[in-house]
Amino acid sequence: MQLGYRLVQEQRPGIHMTLEMQQAIRLLQFSVQELTSFLHERSEENPFLEIEWPDKPYRGESRMNRADVKESDFNRIASPGETLEDKLTRQLRMEKCPAGVLHAACYLAGNVDHSGYLTVSLEEAGSHLGYPAEMMEAGLHRLQSLDPPGVGARTLAECLLLQIRCDERRLPFAVEIVSRFLPDLAKGKYDKIARETGTDQAHVLRVLEYIRSLNPRPCLAESDHEEPRIIVDAQIVVSHGSHQIELNHGAAPKLSVLEGYAEQIESSSEGEVKHYVRNCVKTAKWLIRGLEYRNKTLRNVIGAVVDEQLPFFEKGAAYMRPLNLETIAQKLDVHPSTVSRTARNKYVETACGVFPLTHFFSVGIPTAGGDPMSSKAVKQKIVTMIKDEDRRKPLSDQQISESLRKDGICLSRRTVAKYREEERILCSALRKMRHV
C-alpha cells in the first residue's frame, strides 16, 4: 500500500443548472399572486425592464366543492372585511407563545378552509417553513385551541373531539365513543358500544343525541363568504370535442427591454456603469424568455389534461378519468417534475366551475369491466348517492359499498368511509339523527 497525495482527473456525469434555467423553473411553479409580486419587484430593480400590465385581468368566480378547496391553500384573495384567516390570526397574536410556534400556527390558519378544516398536512407545512415536526404540532395545538371549537381539525372525528373536550356539559363516554366507535355508531351497534364502554344502550343513545348537537363544519358561519375567490390562470372552453385555452393576461403581462435607452447610457458610460447596464439588459432578456417558457408550458400541460379528461368537461364530474403526472409527461415529452411544478398552485375556469389544475389528477379504482375509474368520480357517485338517499333511512357505508359493487366498482366499506369523511359527510347514524 502506498500512502500519499496525488492529483487524479476523472469524469462524472452530472447536471449543471444555469441561473437562467433556475429562474425558468422558479417562474413555472409560481401562482398568479407570486408571479405578479415577483414581476413587480424585478421591474423596480431593473430600469431597463418594461412591463405592460393589462387594464382588466379577469378573475374566476369560484364554484369549487369541498374537495377542491383542499388545493386552494395559498391562493385565496380576501373579500372586503375580516376573513376567517384574519379572525384566527388575531386570536393567535393575543396569546403568548414562542415566535416559531406563532409563525407555524399563523401559517396553518391560512390553510383552513371555509368549513374550518386544515387543508395541508403538517409534513408539507413543516417542509415549506423549514420547521421540525414538534414545532408544527405545537402550532397545530395553538390553532385548535381557538374559537370556534373544532377549527383546525383534519378529520370529522377530530373536529367532534375538539368540540367535546372544551365543552363543560359533555356527557360521560362521549370522547371514548367518538374516538373508538364512530363506525359502530354508523352501523347502529349500540349494544356493542354499551358493552365495551361499560354503560347501557340508553346512555349511548343520549351520547348520540349529544353528538348530533355538535357542528361538523364549525367555521361555516364565521366565513365572510362560503366560497373563496381566486385568480385563475386560464379559461377552458370545450365544444364538440375540441377545446380552446385562454391564458389569463393578468398573469401573463407583456415584457420588453428598453434596449435603445440602454445603448444610449452604455455608449456614454464606462467601467461599473457599463457593466451594470449590460447585466440589467441580460437579466431582463432572461426574464422574458423564462415567462415565455412558463406560458408555453402551462398552455401545453392544460391542453394535454383537457385531452385526457374530455369526458369530464363534456359530461361532468362523474366522468373523470384516472390520470397521473407520468401520462402527461410522456404526452408532452417532458419530465414528470415539470408537469408537477406547472400544475401546482394553478387554477382553471371551466363551464363546471373553477378547479385547481391538480384536481384532474387522481388514482384509478378497479372495476369489473377492467377499465379503472377515477377515485374522484367514485367520490362524486358516493356524494350523489347520499344526497338522494331516504333521510329517514340513510345509507350505511356497507350499503354504499355493495351498491357500488353492483355497478362494477370494487370499493371496500372502509374506503367508502374514508372517502365520505374526506367529503365532510357524517356517518349514517348521525345523518339520521340530524333529520329526526
Protein Blocks (a to p, Z undefined) as FASTA:
>chain_A
ZZdddddddddddddddfklmmmmmmmmpcfklmmmmmmmmmmmmmkbccdddfbdcddd
dfbdfklmmmmmmmcccdedjdfklmmmmmmmmpccdfklmmmmmmmmmmccfkopafbd
fklmmmmnopafklmmmmmmmmmmpccehihiabfklmmmmmmmmmmkbcehklmmmmmm
mmmmmnopaklmmmmnopafklmmmmmmmmmmpcfblmlmmpmbfbdcdddfbdcddeeh
iacddddfklmccddddfklmmmmmmmgghjlmmmmmmmmmmmmmmmmmmmmmmmmmmmm
mmmmmmmmmmmmmnojklcccddfklmmmmnopafklmmmmmgopacddfkbccdfklmg
ccddddfkopacdfklmmmmmmmmmmmpcfklccdfklmmmmmmmnopacdfklmmmmmm
mnopacfklmmmmmZZ
